[in-house]
Amino acid sequence: MAEPATTEPRPPAPVGAGELGERLGIELVSAEPHRVVGTLPVRGNTQPFGVLHGGASCVLAESLASIGACLHFGTDGGVGVGTEISASHHRPVSGGRVTGVATAVRLGRTHATYEIAIEDEQGRRVCSARMTCVRARA
C-alpha cells in the first residue's frame, strides 16, 4: 500500500550570500526567518580613502534581510525580493570585520520587514538599515 500524500510544507531551500555576497566575502553565522547574522571583511570593500564603503554595508544588510525573507516565504515555495532599503552610516571603519544582525520587525503573508544593525569588532554601531521584502513565486 502506498504512503498517503503529505500536506506538510516543504523545508526552504538552502540559502547563501549569493554571488555578490561571496565576492565581497560575506560569511553567514546563523540564519532563521526571525534573525540572520553575517560578517563582512573591511579589507577589499573600502572606498578610495581606506574606509568601509557604504555600498558594501548595504549589500550586507540586504543580503541578510533577503535570506531571512526567503526562509520565511520559502516553506511554501515562495522567495523574498527586496522592494525598499534605507541605511544610515554612523562611523568609518578601516579594518577587521563588521557583523550584521537582521532582526524581523514583521513577518507577514506577503511582506517581511527587517531592521539591520551593523557593528565593528568593538561593538560600535557602524550602520543602521531597514529593508522590506515582498513574497514572490520561486
N, C-alpha and C positions, 0 to 999 in steps of 0.2 A: 504494500500500500504506500502511496506517495505521501510525503510530508505535506501538511497543509501550508498554503502560501502565508507568508508573514506580512503583517501590515506595519511592522516596526520601521521607523525611519532608518535609512542607511547612514552610517557614520560619514562625516565630511571627509573629503579627500585631503591628503597631507598638504600642508601649505609651507612655503618657504619665503625667502625675502625677494624672490624674483630676480630677473637678470640685472636690473639696475641696482637693486639692493646688494646682490652678490658682488657686482663691480665696485661698489662703494665699501664693501667689507662688513655689511650688516650681519650680525650673528644673533639668532633668536635664543633667548634664555628660557622663556616659557610662553605658552600660547593657549589660552582658553577664551571663549567668547566674551567673558566679562573683563579680562585683564591679559594684556600681551606685553612682554618685556623683551627688549633687544638692545644691543650695543652697536656702536659705530666708532671706528678709529678716526681720530682727528687727522692724523698724517694721511696725505693723499686726498683729503677732502677739504682743502683750505682755499681761501681767497688768495690773490696775489700778495697780500700783506701778511700771510702766515697764520691767520686765524680761521677757525671752522667756518665754512661757507654756510650762509643761512639756507641756501637751497638744499644742502646736504641734511640739515636739521629737518627741513620739510619732507625730504624723501624718507628719513627715518620715521617721522611722525605718521606720514601717510601709509607707509608700509605696515607699521604696527596696527593702526586702526583698520586698514583693509584686511589684514589677516584675521583680526577679531571678528569683523563683519562676515567674512567668508566662513568662519567657523560657526557663527550664529545662524546664517542663512543656509549653510551647506547641508544641514541634516535632512532637508527635503529636496536637494538638488539645485538650490539657488546659490548665487555668489553675491558678494557685496562690491559695488562700484562706487567710487568717490564722486560726490557732487559738489562738495564745498570743503575748503580747508582755509584756516587762518592761523597765523603764527606771529608771536611777539618774541623778538630776540632780546635777551636781557643782559648778557655779558659775553665777552670774547673768550674763546678757549684756544690755546695754541699747541696743546699736546695731550697725549693719553687717549682715553676713550670716553665717550659720553654714553649714558644709559637713558633709554626712553621707556616710559611706562604709559601704556594706553589703557585707560580705565573707562568702561562703558558708562555713559550718562543715561542712555535709554536704549534698550534693545526691543524694538517693536516688530510688527509683522512685515512692514515694508521699509522701515528706516532704522538705522543704527547710528548713534552719535557717541563720539569718544572725546575725552579730554586727554591730551598727551603732555606729560611733563618730561623734559629732557634735562638731565643734570650732569655735571662734570664729576670727576673722581673724588672731589672733596664734598660732594653732596650739594653743591650750589646750583641753583636753577639757571640754566643756560637759555632755555626756550620753553614757552607755553604755547600749545597749539590745540585746536579744536577741529574735528572733522566729522562730517556726516556722509554716510554711505546709504545707497538705496539697494533694494533687492532686485537682482536681475536673474534671468534664466542662464544656466551654465551652458 
